[in-house]
């Protein structure tokens, strides 16, 4: 599934040598193959051994498509919690490594979870408690930034290939530094301090690349009152909720997240200024089930797009990219689906 440790070390040495020779003007520049267009998707691109020199956007979809009312018909892929949530096998969820992996994969956006600390700082953490992802029994709201920022993220070597010993609970500012100009951010705002989130987006200069995602439209209204330029994502569950949520805003939410099954019924109500977004976790589960029987089936994702959804949030971004003929690496993406009986190694499909 992954390249051997020896091959990764060789590649790292080649890149380091190329960069050194370039800096000494012995070579005019490092080759695109070495630095920006690798053929192998291996942990040294994004784990603690990486050079952290991230590529420019690798998606064929323009980064501003998500806010462009004239940009439709171009499916976008969001990686859940960076590069996959609890089902992730690439990097720990909500980690800087997960964001780096997403950037190299070529997804369009990442979903991240923001919470506030005891001293009013924003960090990435899905749960209110830190035990599941760090092994430390504490609540985020009871820890200062310094205390939580030092907590190492758990990285089970049986689950993740690569070195994640440098990964600690990241700050939202650190995440923004990686996503800026590369990925849009679906920011699941789990903190009640919407003011802190708006301020962080303003300070980072990312109004057009970060979406304050909330289930309560009142909190989205609060964000817009604090800054009318803030982009928002609302999450109605029913057709009735869609109408009610949209009526609450003078300017429509940029992203409307719905169960994709109701898309045919509600898409005519959604303004052209908004994009329809849906989780595809059930489809991911079907992917895992089929892969466990050695079937490489992805038509379930096409059904979501056919319903009118433009943005899909997935646990298996590599597989979804492959289904859209956007996977550019040699590795078989089904190799990262837990329980898959599909062949690992080289992907023989469209590249």
C-alpha positions as CSV (number, residue, x, y, z in Angstrom):
1,X,0.0,0.0,0.0
2,X,2.8,2.4,0.9
3,X,6.3,2.6,-0.5
4,X,9.0,0.9,1.6
5,X,11.0,2.8,4.2
6,X,14.0,2.5,2.0
7,X,12.3,4.0,-1.1
8,X,10.9,6.8,1.0
9,X,14.4,7.5,2.4
10,X,15.9,7.5,-1.1
11,X,13.3,9.9,-2.3
12,X,13.9,12.3,0.6
13,X,17.6,12.2,0.0
14,X,17.0,13.0,-3.7
15,X,14.8,16.0,-2.8
16,X,17.2,17.3,-0.2
17,X,20.2,17.0,-2.6
18,X,18.2,18.7,-5.3
19,X,17.2,21.6,-3.0
20,X,20.8,22.0,-1.8
21,X,22.3,22.0,-5.3
22,X,19.7,24.5,-6.4
23,X,20.6,26.8,-3.5
24,X,24.2,26.6,-4.5
25,X,23.3,27.4,-8.1
26,X,24.7,24.0,-9.2
27,X,21.3,23.1,-10.6
28,X,18.9,25.7,-12.0
29,X,16.0,24.4,-10.1
30,X,14.6,21.2,-8.5
31,X,12.5,19.2,-11.0
32,X,8.8,19.4,-10.9
33,X,8.7,15.6,-10.3
34,X,10.9,16.0,-7.2
35,X,9.1,18.9,-5.6
36,X,5.6,19.7,-6.9
37,X,4.3,16.7,-8.9
38,X,5.4,13.5,-7.3
39,X,4.1,10.2,-8.7
40,X,4.0,8.4,-5.3
41,X,1.7,9.4,-2.4
42,X,3.8,8.4,0.5
43,X,4.0,9.6,4.1
44,X,7.2,11.6,3.6
45,X,5.0,14.1,1.7
46,X,3.1,15.0,4.8
47,X,4.4,13.4,8.0
48,X,7.0,14.7,10.4
49,X,9.8,13.8,8.0
50,X,8.4,16.0,5.2
51,X,10.0,19.2,4.0
52,X,6.7,21.0,4.7
53,X,7.0,22.7,1.4
54,X,3.4,22.3,0.2
55,X,2.3,22.6,-3.4
56,X,0.0,25.2,-4.8
57,X,-3.6,24.0,-5.3
58,X,-3.6,20.6,-7.0
59,X,-7.3,20.5,-7.7
60,X,-8.4,21.3,-11.3
61,X,-11.4,23.2,-9.7
62,X,-10.5,26.9,-9.0
63,X,-10.2,27.7,-5.3
64,X,-12.8,30.4,-5.6
65,X,-15.4,28.2,-7.3
66,X,-17.0,27.6,-3.9
67,X,-17.9,31.3,-3.7
68,X,-18.4,32.0,-7.4
69,X,-22.0,32.0,-8.4
70,X,-21.0,31.4,-12.0
71,X,-19.0,28.3,-11.1
72,X,-21.3,25.3,-11.2
73,X,-21.0,21.7,-12.4
74,X,-17.5,21.1,-11.0
75,X,-17.7,18.6,-8.2
76,X,-15.6,19.5,-5.1
77,X,-14.2,17.2,-2.5
78,X,-13.8,18.0,1.2
79,X,-11.6,15.7,3.4
80,X,-13.3,15.1,6.8
81,X,-11.2,16.3,9.7
82,X,-8.2,17.0,7.5
83,X,-7.6,13.7,5.6
84,X,-10.4,11.5,7.1
85,X,-12.1,11.4,10.4
86,X,-12.4,8.4,12.8
87,X,-11.9,6.2,9.7
88,X,-8.7,7.9,8.7
89,X,-5.7,5.8,7.8
90,X,-3.4,8.5,6.5
91,X,-2.8,10.8,9.4
92,X,-4.3,11.7,12.8
93,X,-7.6,13.6,12.5
94,X,-7.4,17.4,12.9
95,X,-3.6,17.4,12.7
96,X,-1.3,19.5,10.6
97,X,-0.1,16.3,8.9
98,X,-3.7,15.5,7.9
99,X,-4.0,19.0,6.3
100,X,-0.7,18.5,4.5
101,X,-1.9,15.1,3.2
102,X,-5.1,16.7,1.9
103,X,-3.2,19.4,0.1
104,X,-1.0,16.9,-1.6
105,X,-4.0,14.7,-2.5
106,X,-5.6,17.5,-4.4
107,X,-8.9,17.9,-2.6
108,X,-10.7,21.2,-2.7
109,X,-11.3,21.7,1.0
110,X,-10.9,20.3,4.4
111,X,-13.3,20.1,7.3
112,X,-11.8,21.1,10.6
113,X,-13.2,21.4,14.2
114,X,-12.6,24.5,16.2
115,X,-12.9,24.7,20.0
116,X,-11.7,27.4,22.5
117,X,-9.4,26.9,25.4
118,X,-9.6,28.1,29.0
119,X,-7.7,31.2,28.0
120,X,-9.8,32.0,25.0
121,X,-7.6,30.6,22.2
122,X,-8.7,28.4,19.3
123,X,-7.4,24.9,18.6
124,X,-8.4,22.0,16.5
125,X,-10.3,19.2,18.3
126,X,-13.5,17.4,17.4
127,X,-14.4,16.1,20.9
128,X,-15.0,18.3,24.0
129,X,-12.6,15.9,25.8
130,X,-9.0,15.2,24.8
131,X,-8.9,11.5,25.7
132,X,-9.7,9.9,22.4
133,X,-7.1,11.8,20.3
134,X,-4.4,12.4,22.9
135,X,-4.8,9.8,25.6
136,X,-5.0,12.5,28.3
137,X,-8.2,12.7,30.3
138,X,-9.2,16.4,30.3
139,X,-11.7,18.8,28.8
140,X,-10.6,21.3,26.2
141,X,-12.3,24.2,28.0
142,X,-10.3,23.5,31.2
143,X,-6.9,23.6,29.6
144,X,-4.9,26.7,28.6
145,X,-3.5,27.0,25.1
146,X,0.0,26.1,26.4
147,X,-1.3,23.0,28.1
148,X,-3.3,21.6,25.2
149,X,-0.8,22.6,22.5
150,X,1.8,20.4,24.1
151,X,-0.4,17.3,24.1
152,X,0.9,14.8,21.5
153,X,-1.7,13.4,19.1
154,X,-2.1,9.6,19.2
155,X,-0.9,7.8,16.1
156,X,-1.3,4.0,16.2
157,X,1.5,2.5,14.0
158,X,-0.9,-0.3,13.1
159,X,-3.2,2.3,11.6
160,X,-0.9,5.0,10.2
161,X,2.2,4.6,8.1
162,X,4.7,7.3,8.8
163,X,6.2,9.4,11.6
164,X,3.8,11.6,13.6
165,X,5.9,12.1,16.7
166,X,6.0,15.8,16.1
167,X,2.2,16.2,15.9
168,X,0.6,17.9,18.9
169,X,-2.9,19.5,19.1
170,X,-2.6,22.4,16.6
171,X,-3.9,25.9,16.8
172,X,-6.4,27.3,14.3
173,X,-3.8,29.8,13.2
174,X,-1.3,27.0,12.4
175,X,-4.0,25.3,10.3
176,X,-4.8,28.5,8.4
177,X,-1.1,28.9,7.6
178,X,-1.3,25.6,5.7
179,X,-4.6,26.0,4.0
180,X,-4.1,29.6,2.9
181,X,-4.3,29.7,-0.9
182,X,-4.5,25.9,-1.2
183,X,-7.7,24.7,0.4
184,X,-11.0,26.2,1.5
185,X,-12.0,25.4,5.1
186,X,-15.3,24.1,6.3
187,X,-14.8,25.2,9.9
188,X,-17.2,23.2,12.2
189,X,-17.5,25.9,14.9
190,X,-18.0,23.8,18.0
191,X,-17.1,26.7,20.3
192,X,-19.8,29.2,21.4
193,X,-17.2,32.0,21.0
194,X,-18.2,32.9,17.5
195,X,-16.4,36.2,18.1
196,X,-13.1,34.4,18.4
197,X,-13.7,32.5,15.2
198,X,-14.5,35.7,13.2
199,X,-11.5,37.5,14.6
200,X,-9.2,34.5,13.7
201,X,-10.5,34.6,10.1
202,X,-10.1,38.3,9.9
203,X,-6.5,38.2,11.2
204,X,-5.6,35.5,8.8
205,X,-7.1,37.4,5.9
206,X,-9.2,34.4,4.9
207,X,-12.7,35.6,4.6
208,X,-13.1,34.1,1.1
209,X,-11.5,30.7,2.0
210,X,-13.1,29.9,5.4
211,X,-16.8,29.0,6.1
212,X,-18.2,29.3,9.6
213,X,-20.2,26.1,9.7
214,X,-22.9,25.9,12.3
215,X,-26.1,23.9,12.8
216,X,-27.9,26.8,14.6
217,X,-28.6,29.6,12.1
218,X,-28.6,32.1,15.0
219,X,-24.8,31.6,15.3
220,X,-24.4,32.2,11.6
221,X,-26.4,35.4,11.9
222,X,-24.1,36.4,14.9
223,X,-21.0,35.8,12.7
224,X,-22.4,38.0,9.9
225,X,-23.3,40.8,12.4
226,X,-19.7,40.8,13.6
227,X,-18.5,40.9,10.1
228,X,-20.8,41.1,7.1
229,X,-18.1,39.7,4.9
230,X,-17.8,36.4,6.8
231,X,-18.7,33.3,4.7
232,X,-21.1,30.9,6.4
233,X,-22.3,27.4,6.1
234,X,-25.7,26.3,7.5
235,X,-26.9,22.8,8.1
236,X,-30.6,22.3,7.7
237,X,-31.8,18.7,7.9
238,X,-35.2,18.9,6.2
239,X,-36.8,20.7,3.3
240,X,-38.8,22.8,5.7
241,X,-35.5,23.8,7.5
242,X,-34.0,24.7,4.2
243,X,-36.7,27.3,3.5
244,X,-36.6,28.6,7.1
245,X,-32.8,28.9,7.2
246,X,-32.6,30.7,3.9
247,X,-35.3,33.2,4.9
248,X,-33.3,34.3,7.9
249,X,-30.5,35.9,5.8
250,X,-30.4,39.0,3.6
251,X,-27.5,37.5,1.8
252,X,-27.7,33.7,1.3
253,X,-25.3,31.4,3.1
254,X,-22.4,30.6,0.8
255,X,-22.8,26.8,1.6
256,X,-25.9,24.9,2.5
257,X,-25.2,21.5,3.9
258,X,-28.1,19.0,3.6
259,X,-28.7,15.2,3.5
260,X,-28.2,14.6,-0.2
261,X,-31.5,12.6,-0.5
262,X,-33.5,15.9,-0.2
263,X,-31.4,17.7,-2.8
264,X,-33.8,17.1,-5.7
265,X,-36.7,18.6,-3.7
266,X,-34.8,21.7,-2.4
267,X,-32.2,22.6,-5.0
268,X,-34.6,24.9,-6.8
269,X,-35.0,26.9,-3.6
270,X,-31.3,27.4,-3.2
271,X,-29.9,30.6,-4.8
272,X,-27.2,30.4,-7.4
273,X,-24.9,32.2,-4.9
274,X,-25.0,29.1,-2.6
275,X,-23.4,25.7,-3.1
276,X,-25.1,22.5,-1.9
277,X,-22.9,20.4,0.3
278,X,-23.4,16.9,1.7
279,X,-21.6,14.3,3.8
280,X,-21.1,11.0,2.0
281,X,-20.3,8.9,5.0
282,X,-23.0,6.3,4.2
283,X,-21.5,6.0,0.7
284,X,-18.1,5.7,2.3
285,X,-19.4,2.8,4.4
286,X,-20.7,1.2,1.2
287,X,-17.3,1.7,-0.3
288,X,-15.7,-0.1,2.6
289,X,-18.2,-3.0,2.4
290,X,-17.7,-3.4,-1.3
291,X,-13.9,-3.1,-1.0
292,X,-14.0,-5.9,1.7
293,X,-15.4,-8.1,-1.1
294,X,-12.8,-6.9,-3.6
295,X,-15.3,-4.7,-5.5
296,X,-14.0,-1.3,-6.6
297,X,-17.4,0.4,-6.9
298,X,-17.9,4.2,-6.7
299,X,-21.3,4.7,-8.5
300,X,-22.7,5.6,-5.1
301,X,-20.8,8.9,-5.2
302,X,-22.1,9.7,-8.7
303,X,-25.6,9.3,-7.4
304,X,-24.9,12.1,-4.9
305,X,-23.7,14.4,-7.6
306,X,-26.6,13.5,-9.9
307,X,-29.0,14.6,-7.1
308,X,-27.6,18.1,-7.3
309,X,-24.8,18.1,-4.6
310,X,-21.7,20.1,-5.6
311,X,-19.5,19.5,-2.6
312,X,-19.0,16.0,-1.0
313,X,-17.4,15.6,2.4
314,X,-15.8,12.1,2.7
315,X,-13.8,9.8,5.0
316,X,-12.0,8.4,1.9
317,X,-10.9,11.4,-0.2
318,X,-8.5,9.4,-2.3
319,X,-11.2,7.0,-3.4
320,X,-13.6,9.9,-4.2
321,X,-10.8,11.7,-6.2
322,X,-10.2,8.4,-8.1
323,X,-13.9,8.2,-8.9
324,X,-13.7,11.7,-10.4
325,X,-10.6,10.8,-12.4
326,X,-8.6,13.3,-10.3
327,X,-6.3,10.8,-8.5
328,X,-2.8,11.5,-9.9
329,X,-0.6,9.1,-8.0
330,X,0.5,5.6,-8.7
331,X,-0.8,4.1,-5.4
332,X,-4.1,2.3,-5.5
333,X,-6.5,4.5,-3.4
334,X,-8.6,1.5,-2.3
335,X,-5.6,0.4,-0.4
336,X,-6.5,3.1,2.3
337,X,-10.0,1.7,2.8
338,X,-10.0,-0.3,6.1
339,X,-10.7,-4.0,5.4
340,X,-10.2,-3.6,1.7
341,X,-9.4,-6.8,-0.2
342,X,-8.5,-4.8,-3.4
343,X,-4.9,-5.0,-4.5
344,X,-2.6,-2.4,-3.0
345,X,0.3,-0.9,-4.7
346,X,0.0,0.7,-8.1
347,X,-3.2,2.1,-9.4
348,X,-3.8,0.9,-12.9
349,X,-6.8,3.2,-13.5
350,X,-7.0,6.6,-15.1
351,X,-4.2,9.0,-14.1
